[in-house]
């Protein structure tokens, strides 16, 4: 059952399916959570999607459950493998590049800093180099980073795109470094070739089909299935929680704007995509609401051991994206949590994961 949507969230969807129909799209990270949703959405709109990503590292995964390999064949590769990345770009000749692949976990980055910087920074360099060397120039390249690229003085103020970049943990620092890399390539190489290359800074995304380790929604689901309380590292921290479809709608609308008109020259080359920063939600409050929506009664407890440093407050000001793209959240209030819970409930009832996900996408597009 689709989640009920707040009427204030309604309005014209800024994504134009006709733009994507027949487009050759190279999507990195298609085996991940956000990438899996985006692969299905692009395929639904008629795009010819090629992938570039490591094999999924969780069992189950949305990639396997939704049989995404049937829609996006091949493309299993390591971004750190320069020759393989170059070969995939040369073979797919993309008109649009959407770069989502990354080592995305803060906790893992603390334990594996070298691998995190190699994947997130040099992996992006390898992809941009392959695009630069290709004889087919894309209409647009969008690199997805994170809300954690900003130097965070913990004032509670929402970040705007002009705020200083920084990063305490290796994940955040690697994504801030990626921002600098992308800006350098955009100015040095791609601007004179008429190819807009930009970054999208997304918030904390939730939704069905996420089975990642050390991430709040799948942690809640795993705890529920095990009949145990979920363990929270930082229950009182606030984050910009946003449903995956709202976030991806921003990425798609941004890419369309970059590719349109005068090579997207009037569109800024970095935009935030996050929910209303005036309504922060703490981790514990999100868990309470999600468990209630799932019918789980296992509760939560605070982690009492060593844990990595994490910021207490984080919020994005997405006014520019709202004004320039006509983009806004459509799953407002508890609707994002309800939609997330309904996905997992349908999956637990034995429904097909691809059908569940496409039903959510169709409902979002047609609402």
C-alpha positions in Angstrom: 0.0 0.0 0.0 1.4 3.4 -1.0 2.0 5.8 1.8 -0.5 8.7 2.1 1.1 12.0 1.0 0.8 15.4 2.5 -1.2 17.6 0.1 1.5 20.3 0.6 4.0 18.0 -1.0 2.0 17.8 -4.3 2.8 19.8 -7.4 4.2 19.2 -10.8 7.0 16.6 -10.8 10.1 18.3 -12.2 11.3 15.0 -13.8 10.5 14.7 -17.5 10.4 11.1 -18.6 10.6 12.2 -22.3 14.1 13.5 -21.7 15.3 10.1 -20.6 13.6 8.0 -23.2 16.2 6.3 -25.4 19.1 8.1 -23.6 22.3 6.1 -23.1 22.9 6.5 -19.4 26.0 5.3 -17.5 25.0 4.8 -13.9 27.8 4.0 -11.4 26.7 2.4 -8.2 23.8 0.6 -9.7 24.3 -2.3 -7.3 23.7 -0.2 -4.2 20.6 1.1 -2.5 20.1 4.5 -4.2 21.6 3.2 -7.4 19.2 0.3 -7.5 16.2 2.6 -7.2 17.6 4.9 -9.8 18.3 2.0 -12.2 14.7 0.9 -12.0 13.4 4.4 -12.4 15.6 5.2 -15.4 14.6 1.9 -17.0 10.9 2.7 -16.3 11.3 5.9 -18.2 12.8 4.1 -21.2 16.5 5.0 -20.7 19.2 2.6 -21.9 21.1 2.1 -18.7 24.6 0.7 -18.3 26.2 0.1 -15.0 29.6 0.5 -13.2 29.9 -0.8 -9.7 31.2 -3.5 -7.4 29.0 -6.6 -6.8 26.7 -6.0 -3.9 28.3 -6.7 -0.5 25.2 -7.6 1.4 22.8 -10.6 1.3 20.1 -9.8 0.6 20.5 -6.8 -1.6 18.0 -4.7 -3.7 20.2 -5.5 -6.8 19.6 -9.2 -6.4 16.0 -9.1 -5.0 14.8 -6.8 -7.8 16.8 -8.7 -10.5 18.4 -5.4 -11.7 21.1 -7.4 -13.6 18.3 -8.3 -16.1 17.8 -4.7 -16.8 21.4 -3.4 -16.5 23.6 -6.3 -17.7 27.3 -6.4 -16.9 29.1 -3.4 -15.5 30.5 -5.2 -12.5 33.8 -3.4 -12.0 36.0 -1.6 -9.5 36.3 2.2 -9.9 39.9 1.9 -8.7 40.7 -0.2 -11.9 41.5 2.6 -14.3 41.7 0.3 -17.4 38.3 -1.3 -16.7 36.6 2.0 -16.1 38.0 3.4 -19.3 36.8 0.3 -21.2 33.3 0.6 -19.8 33.0 4.2 -20.8 34.4 3.6 -24.2 32.0 0.7 -24.8 28.8 2.4 -23.5 29.4 5.8 -25.1 27.1 7.5 -22.5 25.1 10.6 -23.3 24.5 11.1 -19.5 26.7 10.0 -16.6 25.3 9.7 -13.1 28.1 8.8 -10.6 26.7 7.4 -7.4 29.3 4.7 -6.7 31.3 5.1 -3.5 32.4 3.7 -0.2 29.5 5.3 1.6 29.8 4.2 5.3 31.4 6.5 7.9 32.2 3.6 10.3 34.0 1.6 7.5 35.9 4.7 6.5 37.4 5.0 10.0 38.7 1.4 9.8 39.5 1.5 6.1 40.7 5.1 5.3 43.0 4.1 2.4 40.3 2.1 0.6 37.8 4.9 1.2 40.0 7.6 -0.3 41.0 5.4 -3.2 37.4 4.5 -4.1 35.8 7.9 -3.5 38.6 10.3 -4.8 40.7 8.3 -7.2 37.7 6.3 -8.4 36.1 9.6 -9.4 39.3 10.7 -11.1 39.4 7.5 -13.1 35.8 8.0 -14.3 36.3 11.7 -15.2 39.5 10.7 -17.1 37.7 8.1 -19.0 35.0 10.5 -19.9 37.6 13.1 -20.9 39.4 10.6 -23.2 36.1 9.4 -24.8 35.3 10.5 -28.3 31.6 10.9 -27.3 31.1 13.9 -25.0 28.1 13.5 -22.6 25.4 16.1 -22.4 25.9 16.2 -18.6 27.8 14.5 -15.8 26.4 14.5 -12.3 28.6 13.4 -9.4 26.7 12.6 -6.1 28.6 13.4 -2.9 26.9 14.0 0.5 25.6 16.4 3.1 28.8 15.7 5.0 31.1 17.6 2.6 30.8 20.8 4.7 33.1 21.9 7.5 30.7 21.5 10.5 31.1 23.9 13.4 27.9 22.3 15.0 26.0 25.5 15.2 22.8 23.8 14.0 22.6 26.2 11.0 21.7 24.6 7.7 24.5 24.5 5.2 24.3 26.4 1.9 26.4 25.6 -1.2 28.9 28.4 -0.6 29.9 27.2 2.9 33.4 25.9 3.4 34.1 22.3 2.6 35.7 20.0 5.2 35.4 16.7 6.9 36.3 15.1 10.2 36.1 11.4 9.4 37.7 9.8 6.3 34.4 9.4 4.5 33.4 13.1 4.9 36.9 14.2 4.0 37.0 12.0 0.9 33.7 13.4 -0.3 34.9 17.0 0.3 38.0 16.1 -1.7 35.8 14.7 -4.4 34.0 18.0 -4.6 37.4 19.8 -5.3 38.4 17.2 -7.8 35.1 17.6 -9.8 35.3 21.4 -9.7 38.8 21.2 -11.0 38.0 18.9 -13.9 34.8 20.9 -14.7 36.9 24.1 -15.0 40.0 22.8 -16.6 38.7 20.3 -19.1 35.0 20.0 -19.5 33.9 23.7 -19.6 35.7 24.3 -22.8 34.2 21.1 -24.3 30.7 22.3 -23.4 30.1 19.5 -21.0 28.5 20.5 -17.7 30.0 18.6 -14.8 28.3 19.1 -11.4 27.9 17.7 -7.9 24.7 17.0 -5.9 25.0 17.0 -2.1 22.3 14.8 -0.8 21.1 14.2 2.8 20.5 11.0 4.7 18.3 8.9 2.5 15.8 6.3 3.7 13.6 3.9 1.8 12.8 0.2 1.2 15.4 -2.2 -0.1 18.3 -0.8 1.9 20.3 -3.7 3.5 23.6 -1.9 4.1 25.5 -2.6 7.2 25.8 0.1 9.9 22.9 2.2 8.6 19.8 3.1 10.6 16.9 1.8 8.6 18.4 -1.7 7.8 19.6 -1.8 11.4 16.0 -1.4 12.6 14.7 -4.0 10.2 17.5 -6.5 11.1 16.8 -5.9 14.9 13.1 -6.4 14.3 13.6 -9.7 12.5 16.0 -10.9 15.2 13.6 -9.8 18.0 16.2 -7.6 19.5 16.5 -3.9 20.3 18.3 -1.8 17.8 21.6 -0.3 19.0 22.1 3.4 18.4 25.5 5.1 18.4 24.2 8.6 18.7 20.4 8.6 19.5 20.1 12.3 19.9 21.9 13.4 16.7 19.7 15.1 14.1 20.0 14.4 10.3 18.3 15.5 7.1 16.2 12.4 6.6 14.7 12.1 3.1 12.9 9.4 1.1 15.0 8.0 -1.7 12.5 9.0 -4.4 12.6 12.7 -3.3 16.3 12.7 -3.4 16.6 10.9 -6.8 13.9 13.2 -8.2 16.3 16.1 -7.4 19.2 14.4 -9.1 17.2 13.7 -12.2 15.8 17.2 -12.4 19.2 18.7 -11.9 20.7 16.5 -14.7 17.9 17.6 -17.1 18.7 21.2 -16.3 22.4 20.8 -16.8 21.9 19.1 -20.1 19.3 21.6 -21.4 19.8 25.0 -23.0 23.2 26.6 -23.2 25.1 23.5 -22.0 23.5 24.1 -18.6 25.6 27.2 -18.3 23.0 29.0 -16.2 22.7 26.2 -13.7 25.1 26.2 -10.7 27.6 23.3 -10.6 26.8 22.3 -7.0 23.4 21.9 -5.4 22.0 20.7 -2.0 19.1 18.2 -1.9 17.6 17.8 1.5 14.4 18.1 3.4 13.0 21.1 5.2 15.8 22.1 7.7 13.3 23.6 10.1 12.0 20.2 11.1 15.0 18.2 12.3 14.4 14.7 13.5 16.7 12.9 16.0 17.9 9.4 15.3 15.9 8.0 18.3 12.7 9.7 17.1 13.1 8.3 13.6 13.6 4.8 15.1 10.6 5.1 17.3 8.4 6.2 14.4 9.8 3.6 12.0 9.3 0.8 14.5 5.7 2.0 15.1 5.1 1.9 11.4 6.6 -1.6 11.1 4.7 -2.8 14.1 8.0 -3.7 15.8 8.1 -3.6 19.6 11.8 -4.4 20.2 12.8 -0.8 21.1 16.3 0.5 21.1 19.3 1.0 23.4 22.3 3.3 23.3 25.7 1.9 22.2 27.9 1.8 25.3 31.3 1.0 23.7 33.8 2.9 21.5 32.3 4.7 18.6 33.6 7.0 15.8 33.2 10.7 16.1 30.0 11.9 14.5 28.4 15.4 14.3 25.4 16.0 16.5 23.6 18.3 14.1 23.4 18.3 10.3 21.0 20.1 8.0 21.0 21.3 4.4 19.5 24.4 2.9 18.1 23.3 -0.4 16.5 26.7 -1.4 18.5 27.0 -4.6 17.4 23.6 -5.9 13.8 24.4 -5.0 13.9 27.8 -6.7 15.9 26.8 -9.8 14.5 23.4 -10.5 11.0 23.5 -9.1 12.0 20.5 -7.0 10.6 19.8 -3.5 9.9 16.9 -1.2 6.7 15.1 -2.0 6.9 12.6 0.8 6.5 15.0 3.7 6.2 14.4 7.4 5.7 10.7 8.3 5.0 9.8 4.7 8.7 9.0 4.0 8.7 6.6 7.0 5.4 5.1 6.1 6.6 4.4 2.5 9.8 2.9 3.9 7.9 0.6 6.3 5.4 -0.4 3.6 8.2 -1.6 1.3 9.7 -3.9 4.0 6.2 -5.1 5.1 5.4 -6.1 1.5 8.8 -7.8 1.1 8.3 -9.8 4.3 4.9 -10.9 3.0 6.6 -12.4 -0.1 5.9 -9.8 -2.7 8.4 -9.4 -5.5 10.9 -6.7 -4.7 11.0 -5.3 -8.3 7.2 -5.0 -8.3 7.1 -3.3 -4.9 9.8 -0.8 -6.0 8.2 0.0 -9.4 4.8 0.4 -7.7 6.4 3.0 -5.4 8.0 4.7 -8.4 4.8 4.8 -10.5 2.8 6.1 -7.6 5.4 8.8 -7.0 5.5 9.9 -10.7 1.7 9.8 -11.0 0.6 11.4 -7.7 
